[in-house]
Amino acid sequence: MANLPNEVSRRRTFAIIAHPDAGKTTLTEKLLLFGGAIQLAGAVKARGEQRRARSDWMKVERERGISVTASVMSFEYRGCAFNLLDTPGHEDFSEDTYRTLTAVDSAVMVIDAAKGIESQTLKLFEACRLRDVPIVTFINKMDREGREPIDLLSEIEQQLALDVTPASWPIGMGKTFKGCFDLLRDRLFLFERGGKQDEAEIEIKGINDPALDSHLKPDEVARLREDVEMARGLMKSFDLQAYREGHLSPVYFGSAVNNFGVGELLAGLAEMAPPPRVQHTTTRDVAPTEEKATGFVFKIQANMDPKHRDRIAFFRLCSGQFQRGMKMLHVRSGKQINLHNPVVFLAQDREIAEEAFAGDILGIPNHGNLRIGDTLTEGEALQFTGIPSFAPEYLQSVRADDPLRAKHLGKALEQLAEEGAARVFRPEIGTDYIVGVVGALQFEVLADRIRTEYGLPVRFEPTSLHTARWVESDDAAALKSFLDETRASMAKDHNGDPVFLARNAWHLDRAQADHPKVKFLKVKEQP
Ligand code: G4P
């Protein structure tokens, strides 16, 4: 039996957040390369293309060149077991991303040195802040002309209201980029274009060590010392606790495509990033080192193979140790689930998991019995909290081209709703289904999937609906009178929970004003 506290403390489960094009894919690939999980750079993309070539259910993904699906990659580095959760970057799929962020213990925020904070960086950062996820920043593309480092740091500080501390400091930029000085570990890293993964690190005893002069030109050394002095004067110094509480972000500079700064970033994560956190449930907090295994499902992904409707539930182990063949209690249904063949995710392949520890992510194949937000335990009736569901911003009705197959459509929609791909509402009056999504592009993806996976051509049609809100109240009588009065605007979601469908902003305001005891929720916790 492995030593549980030891296994837990060496785990680092994290995600990369970035605005599209900042270099997330490139950095992911380099991290895997450094972690020995892949042999050749280029594999992340190649694998994506191969996958796309194999299956046609994600035509939209291929046509638009965006990544709709997220995955998990595990690798080892310097004695730590890393689990990197991929977050889809396209803004249309942010709901999946938000949920993925509930399953990580820290994040790396990638910023393009020429662009600074961009719209998607901001959104994703806000999602991290909701849970005080600790963030390490990686300023990428230093091999190109970008903005002044100090400018970038103040922008992060001001726009995100987040303290920053330089973990490394760049020497020059673009054509004159020479490397970085690691301020936390007193090392000089010299930049080499197209460099290999083992960048030479030169030990230097502090920024004033004369040894620096033998590696850099006098004006470079002078500038470096001046910059660092200024940065140290302006910024906070590193404080592990402040970082782990999500209030302070250490910032690295590098160039992912040139393998530069990646090793430092990983070493930084190994040293500073938090091991699996304590997780909250409706009844008590669960520590990762508790003997009994517990965890929750944060994402469901349909099988890539259109002929099979199996789905993979992504399960974050929150405590204890998992062993293959183990039975776990599915708390929502009260049934035991036998976990024969859950998978762990290595960069290029899936592998059957023999064992796993708190912090790890398992993929559990199932036929639809697992839903987002479900808790599994070794017997205790726990329910983990904090997995959000967002009110859709686009609502359309959907019909099967062949009316005789309406029942099949119902089944398909129900499965897609459980997967979290869309919200599906059954209005109290009428027969059409209303489908709600957070990004308009999702309707195309859904129509494509329903056609290819379920063999059902369907049509989405615009509705006069504006938005949806889950409703609840502590006052049962008030809720009942609201439901009776507004029946024509009410629907049920796939869990049977009541939802108010508003025709416009005024309609929603009016309902809220008329029914002060009813809560109209934009975000609901699963399940
Ligand atoms: P994303 O996943 O965040 O969207 O970004 P991705 O890694 O795909 O990178 C976006 C572009 O930025 C790519 O160029 C990539 O090569 C480039 N890039 C990444 N890191 C660096 C860096 O450190 N320096 C420089 N100069 N460029 C970098 P592309 O032309 O869009 O694609 P590709 O054909 O080069 O793959």
Residues whose N, C-alpha, C, O or C-beta is under 5 A from the ligand:
A	BS01	G4P	A18 H19 P20 D21 A22 G23 K24 T25 T26 L27 N140 K141 M142 D143 R144 G254 S255 A256 V257 N258
